[in-house]
Amino acid sequence: MHRRAVGLLAVVVAAALTVAAAPAAAATTAPVAGEQLTSPSDPFYRYDGSRPLSEYRPGDVLKQRTLDYHVLGVPTPVKAVQLLYRSTDARGRPSANVTTVVRSHLGDGSKAVSYQSFYDSLDPEDGPSRAIAGGLSLGGVIPHAEALVMGPLLLKGYDLVIPDTEGQSAEFAAGPAYGTNTLDSIRASTRAEGTGLHAGTRFGLFGYSGGAIATNWAAALAPQYAPEVNRQLVGFAEGGLLVAPAHNLRYVDGSLAWNGVIPMALIGLARSYGIDIQPYLSDQGLKVLGELEHGSITDALGHYPGMTWKDLVKPEYKDPNSISAFVEAVNEVNLGQAATPTVPGFIGQGNAGWLEGTFASPQGIGAGDAVMVAGDVRALARQYCATGNRAITYEQYDLLSHNGAMPYWAPRAMAWLDARFAGRTAPTSCGLIPAGNSLEPERPVVVAN
């Protein structure tokens, strides 16, 4: 069966996924034959129980099903267990989210990687669970491509847990929600029957770009939010990290491609924190945000070359800090204001943003990888060293951009995680990391009359 599966997945660039994966347990909530699993009406994604969601513990399993793992819409012999579980949204409210567990036939349930996808979307239909269940959309192509990263992890004997990190409201850019969704996904995977995972399973956190946001926030929140999960973690490996979003928005302002994340972040933060952003927008801003309301990163990149913050807002709001609700939100998602992780970390960061059309910002935010600010990432790594976690490895790739750094970072991050699972002492870059930017909170300014 594995040879036939390899042949199938080679056509869709994911052979390693199948060759390493084992059939999963039978579903407790099986989909109806022929049911379009990824449609908005898919009942699996809705919590419809009579018991209030708030009465469940974070990580409790609400529904469970087993289905074929799909790549580019093509079903494979690989089985995946999907779980609807209780979590917490950006405003601290009970929420329901979905994660996917894929078993490695080379593993024994003792070690697993929580893989955080970089699917970056304002549409929950683009989440990895939908792609795995057979969905195929432009915004959902990224989780399919990530099979090339996840396959090698399965071949190393790691079971995989793949959360929809943005939740079922697509809380784009709301890092704390990414973190709670990730931690509760791990909880759910060890509580569900048939996953082979348990309280003794050791976990590594792994993610790039949007996945790095979830990875770092999970590591930072774990000691307080999920201490039992924190005890299971061997470390976190991440690359292309968003630290202080206000800095990133200034960095990409007016760039050729990555400036499209400005309206995406406005929509995501407004949605996540209940902000009415419309009164601040110009006519162009209303048009652009309307176009991207349910868009993904594929709809934003390169679609608005040269567009700036000032183009999106009314003249009196040309300084982003003149919108007090926005200032509050970007401070909520500033990793520099979060707790220091207590487990080892591997952080990789590109620094050749000019390769993707982003240059040093005239507003004082220096070089990065075209979207992520390298000085912010260095500052965060130095902060972790200074606040008690000296098991931090930081690597800066001065000749690689955001997209270019990922294929170089991934095997290095995997090797670093392998060493942590093997019990080897984590190396440190503390004392060797160059200075970075200030990660102080943003300060609101008063709009002149």
Beta strands, then each sheet from edge to edge (+ up, - down):
strand 1: 61-71
strand 2: 74-88
strand 3: 94-102
strand 4: 111-116
strand 5: 159-163
strand 6: 202-208
strand 7: 233-239
strand 8: 345-350
strand 9: 392-397
sheet 1: 1+ 2- 3+ 5- 4- 6- 7- 8- 9-
end
